[in-house]
Amino acid sequence: AIETNLVQKSPAGLTYVAEWRGGILDHKMGHLACFSGGMIGIGADDGPAGQRQHYLDLAAEITHTCHESYSRS
């Protein structure tokens, strides 16, 4: 559900987890959402065999976005 409803790509190609606020998708990613990269990566181990690499790639993309956010600020 997180991937379907909250995971977005910026115009620059960075993957982020948007916030759901009162029925409206807020296209910003708070710093605590950076934990989701690790959460998704760890969860990939218990995911369906055909989806594990997908979730590891998604986790890496989110983590890259967090790195870029801190690096650029």
Secondary structure, 3 states (H helix, E strand, C coil): CHHHHCEEECCCCCEEECEEECCEEECCCCHHHHHHHHHHHHHHCCCCCCCHHHHHHHHHHHHHHHHHHHHHC
